[in-house]
Amino acid sequence: MCDSIALGMLFFSDLDKTLVYSGYPDQVCVERSEDKEITYMTPEAIDIFNDLVNIENVIFIPCTLRSYEQTIRISILQSLSR
């Protein structure tokens, strides 16, 4: 076997209406455009997402029609952009 290959997990997900939503009560704003709040997540969803992407060898890949600039407006993704 090849010991140099690190096993990991790829986490693919859509963004709009899957991870982020238009505003609902008790949600946290995670995206702004021109100082306007536009998308939100629940605090629990933010915690779960952050826990998952901070696991060693987990790589998050957003599947979206958004441009790169639109994608990195989402605050929870800004630290993941490379």
QUILINCOR-V13406 format. One line per field, one symbol per residue. psi: psi as a letter, one per 20 degrees, with the letter a starting at -180 (. if undefined). burial: # if it has 16 or more other C-alpha atoms within 10 Angstrom, else .. Layout:
psi->???
burial->???
//
This chain:
psi->qoiiopqappopqrfpjghqrrpqqkqppjpqpljpphqqqqhghgggggggijppjpppopoqiqrgghgihohiihiip.
burial->..............#...###.....#####......#####...#......#.....##..........##.#..#.....
//
